[in-house]
Amino acid sequence: MPPTATQTTVTPGATEPDRRLSVAPMMEWTDRHARYFLRLLAPRTLLFTEMVPALAVWHNDPERFLAYSAAERPLAVQFGGSDPEQLAHCARLAEAWSYDEVNLNVGCPSDRVQAGAFGACLMADPGRVADCVAAMAESTRLPVTVKHRIGVDHLDSYDHLTGFVDQVAAAGCRTFYVHARKAWLQGLSPKENREVPPLDYGRVYRLKRDFPALEVILNGGITRTETLLETLDRGLDGAMVGREAYTNPWALAGWDRALFGAAGAGVPDRHAAVRAFLPYVETELAGGARLQHLARHILGLFNGCPGGRRWRRHISEQAHRSGAGPEVIEQALALVPEAPAVA
């Protein structure tokens, strides 16, 4: 199915997205509603879809998985799979839908992903990843990128990591988003795999030094502006932020300004962000969406602010009610004092 009328047609491959700052794909978090809101805060940050299972796209109407608003761009789509034919099909669709990048997931450790023989378990099979990347690269003019761990289970040596990158790069991948933790496929939950294995930023910096022609982007545990800036100062090509950008979204606005400058920045303050989001909420509700599915993405906006708890509590208690509308968000906003304008 061709792209919807809300999308913008581009010439794929004409330009590479700016990857100095990106928001990681996060299952059940970075859906299209969240991405629309985050785009209001950070106009120049590269956003990612949730991981889209290649098998689901292969067997179903792609609009269900690939539809998005043109306002979300620049936008990358991430696919999860291990079948080169299916992933080539997905890459062709990504180009037809005018995404800016197509990414392969080689990092997710969930049981469901392991059962499908993709995600982090592919770290143990670089040849399979290379085959998938080659098939995708032959099927699209979009940049084909990979998001992966620094190791998996007992395959966690630096030599294994460099062998993986070398083989996948030879297949046509020039950009690697590196989650600086290994994955334990047995004994740790997906949540624990995001927290328990220690971060090893040094290994990612070393990888860039050893592969200077490749684009290497750091992911994992980034919560501070200083860490973001250090990635560039020390030679990496960018930083990918995850949970902090979602649970504390106003931080993302500051990071976008820090990396790209004040000119062209997003909304000026948190209240303005909510007001800018309300027309989208109204449109989506008119189309049949439920308020709770939209409002959950803005709960963390006022973290640390006077009235922030009241904001969160009101939305959490009211958004799920039958017939709940934009007034719930407006009422919650009135509970948060507005900062005085700067002269």
C-alpha positions in Angstrom: 0.0 0.0 0.0 1.4 3.4 -0.9 2.1 6.1 1.8 -0.8 8.1 3.1 -1.5 11.6 2.1 -0.1 12.9 5.4 3.4 11.8 4.4 6.0 13.8 2.6 7.6 12.3 -0.5 11.4 12.5 -0.6 14.1 11.2 -2.8 15.5 8.3 -0.8 19.3 8.3 -0.4 19.6 12.0 -1.3 20.7 12.9 2.2 21.7 11.0 5.3 19.8 11.9 8.5 21.8 13.8 11.2 22.5 11.2 13.8 24.3 13.3 16.4 21.3 12.8 18.6 18.6 10.1 18.3 15.9 8.6 20.5 16.1 4.8 20.7 13.3 2.5 19.6 11.4 1.4 22.7 8.7 -1.2 22.6 5.3 0.1 23.8 6.9 3.5 24.3 7.9 5.2 21.0 4.7 4.7 19.2 3.4 7.4 16.8 1.7 9.4 19.5 4.9 9.6 21.6 7.0 10.5 18.5 4.6 13.4 17.6 5.0 14.8 21.1 8.8 14.4 21.2 9.1 16.1 17.9 7.5 19.2 19.3 10.3 19.3 21.9 13.2 18.3 19.7 12.8 19.3 16.0 16.2 18.0 14.9 16.6 14.8 16.8 16.3 11.6 14.8 13.4 9.5 16.1 12.9 5.8 15.8 9.7 3.6 15.6 9.2 0.8 17.9 10.7 -2.4 16.6 8.5 -3.7 13.8 8.6 -7.6 13.4 9.4 -8.3 9.8 7.3 -11.4 9.9 4.2 -9.3 10.8 4.8 -7.0 7.9 5.3 -9.9 5.6 1.9 -11.3 6.4 -0.2 -8.2 7.1 -1.2 -4.8 5.7 1.9 -2.7 6.1 -0.1 0.4 6.9 -0.9 -1.0 10.4 2.9 -1.0 11.2 4.3 1.8 9.0 1.8 4.7 9.0 3.1 7.9 10.6 2.7 11.6 10.4 5.0 13.7 8.3 5.6 15.9 11.4 7.5 13.0 13.0 10.4 13.2 10.5 13.4 12.8 10.5 12.3 9.2 11.3 13.9 5.8 11.1 12.0 2.5 11.1 13.5 -0.5 13.0 12.7 -4.0 11.9 13.3 -7.2 13.8 13.9 -10.4 11.9 16.5 -12.8 10.6 15.1 -13.8 7.2 16.8 -11.9 4.4 13.9 -12.1 2.0 11.4 -10.8 4.6 13.8 -8.0 5.6 14.4 -7.0 2.0 10.6 -6.8 1.6 10.5 -4.5 4.7 13.3 -2.3 3.4 11.4 -1.8 0.1 8.3 -0.8 2.0 10.3 1.6 4.2 11.5 3.4 1.1 7.9 3.5 -0.3 6.7 5.0 2.9 9.5 7.7 2.8 11.3 6.8 6.0 14.7 8.4 6.4 16.5 5.2 7.5 15.9 1.5 7.9 17.5 -0.2 11.0 17.9 -3.8 11.9 17.5 -4.9 15.6 20.4 -7.0 16.9 20.0 -6.0 20.5 16.6 -6.9 22.0 16.9 -9.8 24.5 13.2 -10.6 25.1 12.0 -14.2 25.1 9.6 -13.4 22.2 12.4 -12.1 20.1 14.6 -15.0 21.0 11.9 -17.5 20.0 11.9 -15.8 16.6 15.7 -16.2 16.3 16.4 -12.5 16.0 17.4 -9.5 18.2 20.4 -9.9 20.5 20.8 -13.6 19.7 22.0 -12.6 16.2 25.1 -11.2 17.9 26.2 -14.9 17.9 25.6 -15.2 14.1 27.3 -12.3 12.3 27.1 -14.1 9.0 23.3 -14.2 9.2 23.3 -10.5 10.1 25.5 -9.7 7.1 23.2 -11.7 4.8 20.2 -9.7 6.1 22.0 -6.4 5.7 23.1 -7.2 2.2 19.5 -8.2 1.2 18.2 -5.0 2.7 20.8 -2.8 1.1 20.1 -4.3 -2.3 16.4 -3.5 -1.9 16.5 0.1 -1.0 18.3 3.4 -1.5 17.7 4.2 2.2 20.7 3.9 4.5 20.6 0.5 6.2 21.9 0.6 9.8 22.2 -1.8 12.7 21.6 -1.4 16.4 23.4 -4.0 18.5 25.0 -4.9 21.8 28.8 -5.2 22.6 28.3 -8.9 23.1 25.9 -11.7 24.0 26.3 -14.4 26.7 29.9 -15.6 26.7 30.6 -14.1 23.3 31.7 -10.8 24.8 35.3 -10.4 23.8 36.4 -7.3 21.9 37.6 -9.5 19.1 34.1 -10.9 18.7 32.7 -7.4 18.5 35.1 -6.3 15.9 34.6 -9.4 13.9 30.9 -8.8 14.0 31.2 -5.2 12.9 33.8 -6.0 10.2 31.5 -8.6 8.6 28.4 -6.5 8.8 30.1 -3.5 7.4 31.4 -5.5 4.4 27.7 -6.3 3.7 26.8 -2.7 3.3 26.2 -1.2 6.8 28.1 2.0 7.5 26.3 3.1 10.7 26.3 1.1 14.0 24.3 2.1 17.1 26.1 0.3 19.9 24.3 -0.4 23.1 27.3 -0.5 25.4 26.2 -3.5 27.4 26.3 -7.2 26.6 23.1 -9.2 26.7 22.5 -12.2 28.8 19.8 -14.3 27.0 19.3 -16.6 30.0 18.8 -15.6 33.6 18.0 -11.9 33.0 14.7 -10.2 32.1 14.6 -7.6 29.3 14.4 -4.9 32.0 17.5 -6.4 33.8 19.3 -6.6 30.5 19.0 -2.8 30.3 20.4 -2.3 33.8 22.5 -5.2 35.2 25.2 -5.9 32.6 27.8 -3.1 33.2 28.2 -0.3 30.7 31.5 -0.3 28.8 31.7 3.1 27.0 35.4 2.5 26.5 34.8 -0.4 24.2 32.6 1.8 22.0 35.2 4.5 21.8 37.8 1.9 20.9 35.5 0.6 18.2 35.4 4.0 16.6 39.1 4.4 16.7 39.5 1.0 15.0 36.8 1.7 12.4 37.2 5.4 11.7 35.4 5.2 8.3 32.2 3.9 10.0 29.6 5.9 11.9 29.5 4.7 15.5 26.8 6.0 17.9 26.7 5.3 21.6 23.6 4.0 23.3 23.0 3.0 26.9 22.6 4.8 30.2 22.8 8.4 28.9 21.0 10.9 31.2 23.2 14.0 31.2 24.1 16.7 28.7 27.8 16.3 29.5 27.7 12.7 28.4 26.1 13.6 25.1 28.7 16.3 24.4 31.5 14.0 25.4 30.6 11.4 22.8 31.3 14.0 20.1 34.3 15.5 21.8 35.9 12.0 21.9 35.3 11.2 18.3 32.0 9.3 18.2 29.4 10.3 15.7 26.5 10.7 18.0 24.5 9.5 21.0 21.2 7.6 21.2 19.2 8.2 24.3 16.5 5.9 25.6 14.4 5.8 28.7 15.5 9.3 30.0 14.1 10.9 26.9 10.8 9.3 27.5 10.4 9.5 31.2 11.9 13.0 31.4 11.0 14.4 27.9 11.9 18.0 28.7 15.5 16.9 29.0 15.3 16.0 25.3 14.4 19.6 24.5 17.6 20.7 26.2 19.7 18.1 24.5 18.4 19.1 21.1 19.4 22.7 21.8 22.8 21.7 23.3 23.8 19.7 20.2 22.1 21.8 17.4 21.8 25.3 18.8 19.0 27.5 19.9 18.0 28.5 16.4 15.4 26.2 15.1 14.7 24.8 18.6 11.2 23.5 19.6 8.6 24.9 21.9 9.9 27.5 24.4 8.5 25.8 27.6 6.6 22.9 28.9 3.2 24.6 28.9 3.7 25.6 25.3 4.5 21.9 24.5 1.2 20.8 26.0 -0.8 23.5 24.1 1.0 22.5 20.9 0.0 18.8 21.5 -3.7 19.5 22.2 -4.7 19.9 18.5 -3.2 16.6 17.7 -5.0 15.0 20.7 -8.3 16.4 19.4 -7.7 15.1 15.9 -6.8 11.6 17.1 -9.7 11.4 19.5 -12.0 12.3 16.7 -10.5 9.4 14.7 -11.3 6.9 17.5 -8.2 7.0 19.7 -8.5 6.8 23.5 -7.1 9.6 25.6 -5.2 7.3 27.8 -3.2 6.1 24.8 -2.1 9.6 24.0 -1.8 11.2 27.5 0.5 8.4 28.9 3.3 9.8 26.8 3.3 13.2 28.5 3.1 12.2 32.1 6.8 12.9 32.7 6.8 16.4 31.2 6.7 18.2 34.5 9.0 15.9 36.5 10.8 18.0 39.2 8.5 21.0 38.7 6.1 22.5 41.3 2.7 20.9 40.5 4.3 18.0 38.6 2.8 15.4 40.9 -0.7 16.9 40.6 -0.3 16.9 36.8 0.6 13.3 36.7 -2.0 12.2 39.2 -4.9 14.0 37.5 -4.1 12.5 34.1 -3.5 9.1 35.5 -6.8 9.1 37.3 -9.0 10.7 34.6 -7.6 9.8 31.2 -8.8 6.2 31.2 -12.4 7.2 31.9 -15.0 6.7 29.2 -15.4 9.8 27.1 -12.3 11.5 28.5 -11.2 14.3 26.2 -8.7 17.1 25.9 -10.2 18.9 28.9 -8.5 16.3 31.1 -5.1 17.5 29.9 -6.2 21.2 30.2 -7.3 20.7 33.7 -4.0 19.0 34.6 -2.1 21.9 33.0 -3.9 24.3 35.2 -2.5 22.5 38.3 1.0 23.4 37.3 2.2 27.0 37.9 3.4 28.6 34.7 6.9 30.0 34.8 7.1 33.8 34.4 8.2 35.0 31.0 11.8 36.1 30.7 12.2 39.7 29.8 
